[in-house]
Amino acid sequence: MKAVLCTQWGDPSTLVIADVPGLTPLNDEIKIAVHACGINFADPLMVQGQYQLKPPFPFTPGIEVAGEVLAVGNGVEHVRPGDRVLAICNYGGLAEEVVTTFALPIPDTMDYVTAAGFAVVYGTSHIALTRRAHLAAGETLLVLGAAGGVGLTAVEIGKLLGATVIAAASTPEKLALAAQYGADHLINYSVENIKDRVRALTDRRGANVIYDPVGGDVFDEAFRAIAWEGRVLVIGFASGRIPHIPANLALVKNCAVIGVFWGSYSMNNPLVLGSSLETLLDWYAAGRLKPHISRTYPLDQAGAAMTALANRQATGKVVVTVR
């Protein structure tokens, strides 16, 4: 089978396509013919050696896929050969086949490209807002990086949960997309002060929940817009700088800073991850979610897909098509 290979730490442009041996599922494993692979910030970080997981060389990046089940190992009963599924793997997704222990059937109305870009971004926002922040109807949610992969899903899910959503992004075009997904108010943080605008929009109360996949200066500014007993969700650091938490402000505001590492649920509590995704797939089947795929790339341009995402040149999801 053909696969994208990382043979040394470096820029995604160093990735190569090679023929590698096919795979055989072991106990509890599922072998999938990959039709599409979603690209996430973890992928370029893994290729650069900056991710917490460092597979041995050579390895194939890619942590979420969609495709058709080819075979299952002993102990697998919830899917069978021929089923259309989305799946999560530690790595290995940018290939014609992958073996994993986590896969779920997808609705008949969901195509493979949509399915490949669904689990990580929707799963992250759903668990962050429901399990970690306990976002309640009537509360105010501030979403930073609101047109990115996870940001846009946070806007969409926040509205479904009954929150007033303030979307913050760096361009008018990105804000227009967030508005299409239900944002009630918009902040262009390239030219507007986040703290001042949030306080003006909330009668000086601040945001009950801040959802931050950006970090850096944007986090520093937004943190000062948190409401009393608010919750700040640390999702990631797309800006490249990990911010320092102002502990004195956390004390004064009685607020909580909450980390959200979605992938850790697959190791520590997979039942939470599975239940969340089943809920989200039901919402999709009911027409309540409208995933946004902004770009697709063929397998031999997987490096370019990662670069576009890392440079924040895309909105919503970037997906590599394999078959």
MARBAVO-99187 format. One record per residue (C-alpha): residue number from 1; chain; x, y, z. Coordinates in steps of 0.5 Angstrom, whole numbers, plus 500, padded with zeros to 3 digits. Example, Ala and Ser with C-alpha at 12.3 -4.5 7.8 and 13.67 -1.06 7.14 Angstrom:
% MARBAVO-99187
NODE  markol  tilo  u  v  w
NODE  1  A  525  491  516
NODE  2  A  527  498  514
***
This chain:
% MARBAVO-99187
NODE  markol  tilo  u  v  w
NODE  1  A  500  500  500
NODE  2  A  502  507  499
NODE  3  A  503  511  505
NODE  4  A  506  518  507
NODE  5  A  513  517  511
NODE  6  A  516  522  516
NODE  7  A  524  519  516
NODE  8  A  527  525  520
NODE  9  A  524  531  524
NODE  10  A  523  537  520
NODE  11  A  518  541  516
NODE  12  A  512  538  513
NODE  13  A  515  539  506
NODE  14  A  520  533  508
NODE  15  A  515  528  508
NODE  16  A  515  523  502
NODE  17  A  511  518  499
NODE  18  A  513  510  499
NODE  19  A  510  503  498
NODE  20  A  510  500  505
NODE  21  A  507  493  507
NODE  22  A  500  492  508
NODE  23  A  497  491  515
NODE  24  A  494  485  519
NODE  25  A  489  487  525
NODE  26  A  491  484  532
NODE  27  A  486  482  537
NODE  28  A  481  488  538
NODE  29  A  484  492  532
NODE  30  A  480  494  526
NODE  31  A  483  495  519
NODE  32  A  481  500  515
NODE  33  A  481  502  508
NODE  34  A  483  510  508
NODE  35  A  479  514  504
NODE  36  A  480  521  507
NODE  37  A  485  523  513
NODE  38  A  483  530  517
NODE  39  A  489  534  518
NODE  40  A  490  537  525
NODE  41  A  495  541  529
NODE  42  A  498  535  532
NODE  43  A  500  533  525
NODE  44  A  506  538  523
NODE  45  A  508  538  531
NODE  46  A  509  531  530
NODE  47  A  513  531  524
NODE  48  A  517  537  527
NODE  49  A  519  533  533
NODE  50  A  515  538  538
NODE  51  A  509  533  540
NODE  52  A  508  529  546
NODE  53  A  508  523  542
NODE  54  A  514  521  538
NODE  55  A  514  515  534
NODE  56  A  520  511  532
NODE  57  A  522  513  524
NODE  58  A  520  512  519
NODE  59  A  513  513  521
NODE  60  A  506  516  518
NODE  61  A  503  522  521
NODE  62  A  495  522  521
NODE  63  A  491  521  527
NODE  64  A  483  521  524
NODE  65  A  481  518  518
NODE  66  A  475  515  515
NODE  67  A  474  509  510
NODE  68  A  471  502  510
NODE  69  A  473  497  515
NODE  70  A  477  491  511
NODE  71  A  478  486  517
NODE  72  A  477  486  524
NODE  73  A  481  482  530
NODE  74  A  478  478  535
NODE  75  A  474  481  540
NODE  76  A  471  487  535
NODE  77  A  464  486  535
NODE  78  A  461  493  534
NODE  79  A  464  494  527
NODE  80  A  465  489  521
NODE  81  A  468  489  514
NODE  82  A  464  493  509
NODE  83  A  462  498  515
NODE  84  A  463  506  513
NODE  85  A  467  509  519
NODE  86  A  471  514  522
NODE  87  A  477  512  526
NODE  88  A  482  515  531
NODE  89  A  489  513  531
NODE  90  A  495  515  535
NODE  91  A  499  516  528
NODE  92  A  498  512  521
NODE  93  A  492  515  518
NODE  94  A  496  518  512
NODE  95  A  496  512  508
NODE  96  A  492  507  504
NODE  97  A  490  503  510
NODE  98  A  491  504  518
NODE  99  A  490  499  524
NODE  100  A  486  502  530
NODE  101  A  482  500  536
NODE  102  A  477  506  536
NODE  103  A  472  506  530
NODE  104  A  465  508  530
NODE  105  A  460  507  524
NODE  106  A  458  514  520
NODE  107  A  451  516  518
NODE  108  A  449  514  511
NODE  109  A  448  521  509
NODE  110  A  456  523  511
NODE  111  A  461  523  506
NODE  112  A  468  520  508
NODE  113  A  471  527  507
NODE  114  A  466  530  512
NODE  115  A  467  524  517
NODE  116  A  475  525  516
NODE  117  A  475  532  519
NODE  118  A  469  531  524
NODE  119  A  472  527  530
NODE  120  A  477  531  533
NODE  121  A  474  538  532
NODE  122  A  467  537  534
NODE  123  A  469  532  540
NODE  124  A  474  537  543
NODE  125  A  469  542  543
NODE  126  A  463  538  545
NODE  127  A  467  535  551
NODE  128  A  470  542  553
NODE  129  A  464  546  553
NODE  130  A  459  540  556
NODE  131  A  464  536  561
NODE  132  A  469  541  562
NODE  133  A  466  548  563
NODE  134  A  459  545  564
NODE  135  A  456  551  559
NODE  136  A  449  553  561
NODE  137  A  444  556  557
NODE  138  A  444  563  558
NODE  139  A  451  564  559
NODE  140  A  456  568  555
NODE  141  A  461  564  551
NODE  142  A  467  568  548
NODE  143  A  471  563  542
NODE  144  A  478  565  540
NODE  145  A  480  563  533
NODE  146  A  473  562  532
NODE  147  A  474  561  524
NODE  148  A  479  555  525
NODE  149  A  477  548  526
NODE  150  A  476  547  533
NODE  151  A  473  555  534
NODE  152  A  468  554  529
NODE  153  A  465  548  532
NODE  154  A  465  551  539
NODE  155  A  461  557  536
NODE  156  A  456  552  533
NODE  157  A  456  547  539
NODE  158  A  455  553  544
NODE  159  A  449  556  540
NODE  160  A  446  549  540
NODE  161  A  447  549  548
NODE  162  A  443  556  548
NODE  163  A  449  560  550
NODE  164  A  450  567  547
NODE  165  A  456  567  543
NODE  166  A  462  572  542
NODE  167  A  466  570  536
NODE  168  A  473  573  536
NODE  169  A  478  572  530
NODE  170  A  483  576  526
NODE  171  A  480  578  519
NODE  172  A  473  580  517
NODE  173  A  472  574  512
NODE  174  A  473  569  518
NODE  175  A  468  573  522
NODE  176  A  463  573  517
NODE  177  A  464  565  517
NODE  178  A  463  565  525
NODE  179  A  457  569  524
NODE  180  A  454  564  519
NODE  181  A  455  559  524
NODE  182  A  451  562  529
NODE  183  A  455  567  533
NODE  184  A  451  573  536
NODE  185  A  457  578  536
NODE  186  A  464  579  533
NODE  187  A  470  582  535
NODE  188  A  476  583  530
NODE  189  A  482  582  535
NODE  190  A  487  585  529
NODE  191  A  484  592  530
NODE  192  A  479  591  537
NODE  193  A  481  590  544
NODE  194  A  478  584  546
NODE  195  A  477  586  554
NODE  196  A  474  592  552
NODE  197  A  469  589  547
NODE  198  A  467  583  551
NODE  199  A  465  588  557
NODE  200  A  461  593  553
NODE  201  A  457  587  550
NODE  202  A  456  584  557
NODE  203  A  454  590  561
NODE  204  A  461  589  564
NODE  205  A  460  582  567
NODE  206  A  465  579  562
NODE  207  A  464  572  559
NODE  208  A  462  566  563
NODE  209  A  467  561  559
NODE  210  A  473  563  554
NODE  211  A  475  558  549
NODE  212  A  482  559  547
NODE  213  A  485  555  542
NODE  214  A  490  560  540
NODE  215  A  494  562  546
NODE  216  A  499  568  546
NODE  217  A  497  575  546
NODE  218  A  490  573  545
NODE  219  A  490  569  551
NODE  220  A  493  575  555
NODE  221  A  488  580  553
NODE  222  A  482  575  553
NODE  223  A  483  573  560
NODE  224  A  482  580  563
NODE  225  A  475  579  560
NODE  226  A  473  573  564
NODE  227  A  467  574  569
NODE  228  A  467  572  576
NODE  229  A  466  565  577
NODE  230  A  468  564  570
NODE  231  A  472  558  566
NODE  232  A  477  559  561
NODE  233  A  478  553  557
NODE  234  A  486  552  554
NODE  235  A  485  548  548
NODE  236  A  491  549  544
NODE  237  A  497  554  542
NODE  238  A  496  556  535
NODE  239  A  499  562  536
NODE  240  A  506  559  537
NODE  241  A  507  562  544
NODE  242  A  504  558  551
NODE  243  A  502  564  555
NODE  244  A  503  564  563
NODE  245  A  497  564  567
NODE  246  A  496  571  572
NODE  247  A  494  567  578
NODE  248  A  492  573  582
NODE  249  A  487  575  577
NODE  250  A  484  568  577
NODE  251  A  484  569  585
NODE  252  A  480  575  584
NODE  253  A  475  573  579
NODE  254  A  474  566  583
NODE  255  A  475  563  576
NODE  256  A  478  556  573
NODE  257  A  483  555  568
NODE  258  A  481  548  565
NODE  259  A  486  544  560
NODE  260  A  482  540  555
NODE  261  A  487  535  552
NODE  262  A  481  531  548
NODE  263  A  486  525  545
NODE  264  A  488  523  552
NODE  265  A  480  521  553
NODE  266  A  482  515  548
NODE  267  A  487  512  553
NODE  268  A  484  514  560
NODE  269  A  477  514  559
NODE  270  A  475  512  552
NODE  271  A  467  511  554
NODE  272  A  467  519  555
NODE  273  A  470  520  548
NODE  274  A  465  514  545
NODE  275  A  459  517  548
NODE  276  A  461  524  546
NODE  277  A  462  522  539
NODE  278  A  455  518  538
NODE  279  A  452  524  541
NODE  280  A  455  529  535
NODE  281  A  454  524  530
NODE  282  A  446  523  532
NODE  283  A  446  531  532
NODE  284  A  449  531  525
NODE  285  A  444  526  522
NODE  286  A  439  530  525
NODE  287  A  441  536  521
NODE  288  A  444  540  527
NODE  289  A  451  540  525
NODE  290  A  454  543  518
NODE  291  A  462  541  518
NODE  292  A  466  546  514
NODE  293  A  471  543  510
NODE  294  A  475  549  507
NODE  295  A  481  545  503
NODE  296  A  482  538  501
NODE  297  A  489  536  498
NODE  298  A  491  529  495
NODE  299  A  495  524  499
NODE  300  A  502  527  495
NODE  301  A  501  534  498
NODE  302  A  500  532  505
NODE  303  A  506  536  507
NODE  304  A  502  542  503
NODE  305  A  496  541  507
NODE  306  A  500  541  514
NODE  307  A  503  547  512
NODE  308  A  497  551  510
NODE  309  A  494  549  517
NODE  310  A  500  551  521
NODE  311  A  500  558  518
NODE  312  A  493  559  519
NODE  313  A  491  559  512
NODE  314  A  485  555  512
NODE  315  A  478  556  516
NODE  316  A  474  550  518
NODE  317  A  478  543  517
NODE  318  A  483  541  512
NODE  319  A  483  534  509
NODE  320  A  487  529  505
NODE  321  A  484  525  500
NODE  322  A  487  518  500
NODE  323  A  482  514  495
***
